[in-house]
Structure formats: structure tokens, C-alpha cells
Amino acid sequence: MKYNARRGRAVKRIARQVAVHREEQPNTEDIEVALQHHHLPKLASAGIIEYDIGSETIRYHGNDQLKEAYSRIRGLDQR
């Protein structure tokens, strides 16, 4: 997923993208709830994203350590 740090991303749009990448097709409403009440607050608390609850906007500005970890994990998947 690509993020525009100026515009951010709406929770609904990200929930739809998550649903597409799952093998079973869960209700996007369930994904939105999980994002809003669990995952996004944790990521915001860790300083990985900015999450505006009122506008339901998420901003990711980049994190070199996170990118490196993602690359390594993705490399394991491709073996």
C-alpha cells in the first residue's frame, strides 16, 4: 500500500485493501472496527503512524527500521 503523507488515507479505504489481500473475504466493516479500536491506536502509540480519529485519516511518514524489517520478512516468504 502506498501512502501520501500529505493527504493521508481513510480507514474505509485501507479496510477494503486489507479485505482484498485476505484469502477469506471478511466483512470490511469488521476490519474497520478492528483497525479503529485495536491496530491503529497501537501503531499511533508506537509512533509509526499519525491517526486522526475524528477524520479517520492515517498518515505514515516512513520508518527505516520498519522498512528493513518488512524487507527481511518478505524475503523469508519468498523462499
PyMOL commands that set and color helices and strands:
alter all, ss='L'
color gray80, all
select helices_A, chain A and resi 11-21+28-45+64-77
alter helices_A, ss='H'
color red, helices_A
select strands_A, chain A and resi 9-10+50-52+57-59
alter strands_A, ss='S'
color yellow, strands_A
deselect
rebuild
show_as cartoon
